[in-house]
Each structure stands twice: as C-alpha cells, then as structure tokens.
Amino acid sequence: MARKPTKRTEFVLFDVFYEDGSQRSNRRVPGEALGGLDGDEPAQRIIEEQDREIAEKSGQIPLPIKSVRRAGTKEPEKAWKRR
C-alpha cells in the first residue's frame, strides 16, 4: 500500500547582520509565518527567538540584530526597529 503524502514545511532563508559586524547566512524561517500584511516582519521575532535558544545552549549572550534580508536578494538591508 502506498504511503500518504506528508505535509511539507516550506522555509524561507534569510541573511542576518549583527551590530558587531558579523553575518549569518541561510537562517531558516517557516514560510507559513511570513506574508500577509506583515510581509517579512514576523521573521524578526522568529530569528531572535532562535538566537536566544542558541545562546542559552552555548552559554553566551545573544548578539543584537542590526538588519535582515532574504537570502539571495541584492536589495539594501532592511533595518529593524528595536521594540
């Protein structure tokens, strides 16, 4: 008997630029969290949460994010407003 197809989770990749000048590429954000009226804004909260989890596990403090953009785009970096 054939298997039923499983739901595939699509991801969008982002390049993240930190205030200390470092960069992380290809950070994965679920595509279902993006779009609509907010566009890519929900990616900020998701990436910050990922950074907090990584920092907790490594015993370091999370770096403040300066800006973010979708991976592979040539558009200028979009600065996020600190809340």
C-alpha positions in Angstrom: 0.0 0.0 0.0 1.3 3.4 -0.9 2.1 6.0 1.8 0.0 9.1 2.1 2.0 12.2 1.3 3.1 14.2 4.3 2.7 17.9 4.7 5.9 19.6 3.6 7.1 22.6 5.6 8.5 25.3 3.3 11.2 27.5 4.6 12.4 31.0 3.6 16.1 31.7 4.0 17.4 35.0 5.5 20.8 36.6 5.9 21.1 38.2 9.3 23.5 41.1 10.0 24.5 41.8 13.6 25.6 45.0 15.3 29.2 43.8 15.8 29.6 43.4 12.0 29.2 39.7 11.8 26.7 37.9 9.5 24.9 34.6 9.5 23.5 33.3 6.2 20.7 31.0 5.4 18.7 31.3 8.6 15.5 29.2 8.1 12.1 30.7 8.9 8.9 28.8 8.2 7.2 30.2 5.1 3.7 30.0 6.7 4.8 32.6 9.3 5.5 35.1 6.5 3.4 37.0 4.1 0.1 38.8 4.5 0.1 42.4 5.7 3.2 42.0 7.8 5.4 40.7 5.0 8.7 39.5 6.4 8.3 41.3 9.8 7.5 38.1 11.7 10.9 36.7 10.7 12.5 39.2 13.2 10.8 37.6 16.2 11.4 34.1 14.9 15.2 34.7 14.3 15.6 36.5 17.6 14.0 33.5 19.4 16.3 31.1 17.5 19.3 33.3 18.7 18.1 33.2 22.3 17.8 29.4 22.2 21.3 29.0 20.6 22.8 31.4 23.2 21.2 29.5 26.1 22.7 26.2 24.9 26.1 27.7 24.2 26.3 29.8 27.4 26.8 33.0 25.6 24.7 36.2 25.3 22.7 36.7 22.0 24.0 39.3 19.7 21.7 42.3 18.8 20.5 42.1 15.3 21.2 45.2 13.1 19.3 44.1 9.9 18.0 41.2 7.9 17.2 40.4 4.3 16.0 37.4 2.3 18.9 35.3 1.2 19.9 35.8 -2.4 18.5 39.2 -2.8 20.5 42.2 -3.8 18.2 44.8 -2.2 19.6 47.1 0.5 19.4 45.7 4.1 16.2 46.4 5.9 16.9 47.8 9.4 14.6 46.5 12.1 13.3 48.9 14.8 14.1 47.8 18.3 11.0 47.3 20.4 
